[in-house]
Amino acid sequence: MDKLKVTSRVLIAFIVLTSLFPSRSVTAKPRLQTATVKITTRGYEPYVLKFRRGIRTRVTFVRTTDATCANEVVFPEFGIRRELPLNQPVAITLTPTKKGEFSFTCGMNMMRGKLIVQ
């Protein structure tokens, strides 16, 4: 009989405590942020990308036209320059370590896009 009382009291205490202090849900950081940018006759689509600081980021560029100067992409602040073959995806992986706005351009610095790191 005493075991039943103790078990009941422990169960009641557990129920009361869990109702008073609900567990907090923790949102895990994503391991990889991704975006795809198409290069068309209108330029980079989309031309503004938003990412979170400190999380590995992969931006895939697909050049769909030969009618622009964007046969390469340059991320000056990250020291990245990549050729963009026609209709072939090119993935660029980086980890932004500081907040701010960073540009990406064509090799001639005529077409521009923006990477916003929050």
C-alpha positions in Angstrom: 0.0 0.0 0.0 2.9 2.4 0.8 4.5 1.8 -2.6 1.2 2.7 -4.3 1.0 6.0 -2.4 4.6 6.9 -3.2 4.2 6.0 -6.8 1.0 8.1 -7.0 2.6 11.1 -5.3 5.6 10.9 -7.7 3.3 10.7 -10.7 1.2 13.6 -9.5 4.3 15.7 -8.8 5.7 14.9 -12.3 2.4 16.0 -13.9 2.2 19.2 -11.9 5.9 20.1 -12.6 5.7 19.4 -16.3 2.5 21.5 -16.6 4.1 24.4 -14.7 7.4 24.3 -16.7 6.7 23.3 -20.3 9.7 22.3 -22.3 11.2 24.9 -24.6 11.5 23.9 -28.2 14.9 24.5 -29.5 15.3 25.5 -33.2 18.4 23.9 -34.6 20.6 25.9 -36.9 20.5 24.7 -40.4 23.8 23.0 -41.5 23.6 24.5 -45.0 21.9 27.5 -46.6 21.2 27.3 -50.3 20.1 29.5 -53.2 20.0 29.2 -57.0 20.6 32.2 -59.2 19.8 32.2 -62.9 21.7 34.5 -65.2 19.3 35.7 -67.9 19.2 38.7 -70.3 17.7 40.7 -67.4 20.7 39.9 -65.1 20.9 37.9 -61.9 17.6 36.4 -60.8 17.2 36.9 -57.9 19.8 39.6 -57.5 19.5 39.8 -53.7 20.2 36.8 -51.5 19.8 36.8 -47.7 21.7 34.4 -45.4 22.5 33.9 -41.8 26.1 34.6 -40.5 28.2 31.6 -39.5 26.3 29.0 -41.5 27.8 27.3 -44.5 26.2 28.7 -47.7 26.0 27.2 -51.2 24.9 29.5 -54.1 24.4 27.7 -57.4 24.6 29.9 -60.6 23.1 28.8 -63.9 23.8 31.0 -66.9 20.9 30.5 -69.3 21.9 33.1 -72.0 25.0 34.0 -74.0 23.7 37.5 -74.6 25.4 39.0 -71.5 28.9 39.6 -70.2 28.2 37.3 -67.2 30.4 34.4 -68.2 31.9 34.4 -64.7 30.9 35.5 -61.2 33.1 37.3 -58.7 32.7 37.6 -55.0 35.4 40.3 -54.3 35.1 40.3 -50.5 35.4 36.5 -50.4 38.2 36.2 -53.0 36.1 34.0 -55.2 36.0 34.0 -59.0 34.3 31.2 -61.1 33.7 30.6 -64.7 30.0 30.1 -65.6 29.6 27.7 -68.6 26.3 28.1 -70.5 23.5 26.0 -69.0 25.7 24.2 -66.5 25.2 24.8 -62.7 28.2 26.1 -60.8 28.0 25.8 -57.1 30.0 28.2 -54.9 30.3 27.3 -51.2 31.3 29.8 -48.5 30.7 30.5 -44.9 29.9 34.2 -44.2 31.5 35.1 -40.9 30.4 38.7 -40.5 27.1 40.6 -41.0 26.7 43.1 -43.8 26.1 43.5 -47.5 28.5 41.9 -50.0 28.4 42.2 -53.8 28.8 39.6 -56.5 29.4 40.8 -60.0 30.2 39.6 -63.5 33.9 39.6 -64.5 33.5 43.1 -66.1 31.8 44.5 -62.9 28.7 45.5 -65.0 26.1 43.0 -63.7 25.7 43.1 -59.9 24.0 41.2 -57.2 24.0 41.4 -53.4 24.5 39.0 -50.6 23.0 40.2 -47.3 24.3 38.4 -44.2 22.2 38.8 -41.1 
